[in-house]
Amino acid sequence: MKRIVLMLAAAVLVASCACRNESDQSAETQTEMENTQISEPVFDIVTSHGTMRVKLYDKTPKHRDNFVKLVKEKYYDGIRFHRVIEGFMIQTGDPFSRDTTMVDRWGQGGPDYTVPAEFVNEYWHKKGALAAARKGDMANPTKASSGSQFYIVHDENACLHLDGQYSIFGEVIDGLNVIDKIAIVPTDMYDRPYEDVIIQTIVPVEE
């Protein structure tokens, strides 16, 4: 029965001036260089339940650069883990989750773009893997990723069938116990935690 529930849960992993002067162009070029300067950047995801240190993969550059951009914008600060399933995964990245009056829309928010799928055979749904959420195949046949929502694997055995279906773009390299802490938080029938599990901030780690 547990396996059926997990498979059903996996099926609904959703995310859900033309005239620029030279200084503008220079600033944009500098930003692009900064975003790609480190091939596998490391970040601390500071949550209300502890800190996870994550490394982003160089072979998924579109997802890496998008995450770096959002972190620089402080996009994730104050966002909740809105979907938690013990023995499966924990999901976050929806800006609607900052607002409890929008609880019925949690899981549907994000920027107004998607990220093209990046499937790399050597990256798999091991514990601590970071993978992008997305809309289902019928609405999203190219398997493009949500612009901001992602999940972190809690139990690799329950998630292995997701390999090649969702883009894996990083992994937790320190703080796996924090995943465990979040995963056991009591949830309602929609897998929403009763207590707030919040990303306080995400900061780059200088190495």
Secondary structure, DSSP 4 states (H G I P E B T S, - for coil): -HHHHHHHHHHT---------HHHHHHHHHHHHHHHHSSS-EEEEEETTEEEEEEE-TT-HHHHHHHHHHHHTTTTTT-BEEEEETTTEEEE--GGGG-GGGGGGTTS---S-EE-----TT----TTEEEE----TTT-TT-PEESS-EEEES-HHHHGGGTTTS-EEEEEEE-HHHHHHHHTS-B-TTS-BSS--BEEEEEE---
